[in-house]
Amino acid sequence: MKTQIETPVMKIRISEVIMFLLMIGVVLTLSSCSKDDEVKPDTRPQFIGTYAVEDVSNASGYIYEYDVTISNGVNGDLDLYNFADIFNVPIKATVDGNKIIIKQQSFTNPKSGKTIKVWGDGTLNGDKLNFTYTTEGFLDYSGTCTGTKKTQ
C-alpha cells in the first residue's frame, strides 16, 4: 500500500491561485493611476494683452523699452509680437500655470541669409510679466525683463 504525503503546495487550490492573480491585477491597475492624468486649467487668457517692457541687457546694463503684444496662437501656443523689439514675426510660447516658456526657435532673414535663435522663460504675477531671454547668431544678447500689462 502506497502512502501519499500531503505537502503544503498540494493544499493550494486552483480557485485560490485565480483569486490571488486577480488581486495582483487590481493592485497593479490602481497603482498605475496618477494625478498626471488630471487636466490642467488653461491659463493662456491671463497672459493675453500688451505689455510695456523694460529689457535690461545682462552684458551692459542698458535698459531698452518697448511693447510686446501676446495673443492666442495655434495648437495651444501663444504668439508674442514685437518680441525684443527686433522680431517682425511672432515668437511662439507655451504656458504652464503662471509660467511662460519660449522654446528655442530659429529664424533666417530671407534677404541677408543671417540666422538668429531665441529662447527664454518667465512668470506672470498679476499684471507683471517677468522673463529672461537669450538670442544667438545674428545678435548675441541676454536680457532680463519686466513687463507691465497695459489697460485696454
Secondary structure, DSSP 8 states (H G I E B T S, - for coil): -------HHHH--HHHHHHHHHHHHHHHHHHT--GGGS-----HHHH-EEEEEEEEETTT--EEEEEEEEEE-STT-EEEETGGGT-SS-EEEEEETTEEEEEEEEEE-TTT--EEEEEEEEEEETTEEEEEEEEEESS-EEEEEEEEE---
